Amino acid sequence: MNTFNNKLVRLCEIGFAESTKQKALIDKESTGTILGPEVKELLQSNASNSTTLIQEEVYKTISEGAEPFKCMREVLPIIRTDSYSVRVVKGETGSYADDLAEGAKIPIDTQTYTKQDITIKKIGTRPLITNELIEDGLWDIVALELKKAGARVENKLNRDCIAELLLAATGDITDVDPAGDHLAVTDLAKARADVEGQNYIPDTLILHPSAEGYLLQDSNLVYASWAGTANTLHTGKLPKLMGMKPYTLSVTTGNTTDYWDSTDSAAHYSGIVMDSSAAAYLAMRRDLTVEQYDDPIHDIVGIATTMRYGVEVIQNKSKVLILTK
């Protein structure tokens, strides 16, 4: 079996072993091994240090599980807050300064301001770690379950963000409906122009894997003779398209109104072109946290992974949704 976190596995073996066996396990560690000389020295001075070290490695392992799934936290502006709600004040777009005569009084801007409240909520999950796993010393499985917990929390964050962006709201720009059988580079040009027409700068493209697959079939993008490079053909990764950074997101929205690439509704989408600085904000009250974990030796079965955040659309006209065929 592959070891998903060798350091965590080794520390658990030591931390959960009987006192007579702990010393033997620590003595087996030498310079250049998984734990390294500094950790070995800590354990030799006091085997109970393994408790703190396990605590640190559990958090690192959960964070490692979340890392490959990070998407929307890299797309949306993050507002740090210490409250249960955040109020965003927003003004009009596309306003202009006035012509002034020499010595004339400069008028005060009288644009209309509105507000948007972002309510903080809590999400969480508990890794499936049983007493039997600990009794049998199956630390590789424990590490895997911890990574899965991190992935679940990050996927929930992604789901909430994409669902919010897909919510129908008054003032949205008309969605782009690809003219062909599926998404093509020409459709991105149309969506980009629509966003720019509303005085926003389209810098981000979010795609469902199916839409990404359609773009990879587009000869304008893949053929080196047309695209100017064969990197996309070699790597399977989309380059920056028309000034927009692409992201691929495979989560489902989990609601009954707007779907992220679903054929169960008339409102299903596979792409978003948007101005990432204006479309929506992510308010972060507390990032990924391990709870109920004061004593790793006894509480590892009951640990929980949580996060507190909120997300809201700020400027509807700064995004265009791409329909799925």
ABEGO torsion letter per residue (X at the ends): XBBABAAAAAAAAAAABBAAAAAAAAAABBBGBAAEAAAAAAAAABAAAAAAAAAAAAAAAAAAAAAAABAAAAABBBBBBABABBBBBBBBBGBBBBBBBBGBBBBBBABBBBBBBBBBBBBBBBBBBBAAAAAAGBAAAAAAAAAAAAAAAAAAAAAAAAAAAABBBBGBBBBBBBABABBBAAAAAAAAAAAAAAGBBBABBBBBAAAAAAAAABAAAABAAAAGBAAAAAAGBBBBBGGBBBBBBABBAGBAABBBGBAABABBBABBBBBAAAABBBBBABBBBBBGBABAAAAAAABBBBBBBBBBBABAAABBBBBBX
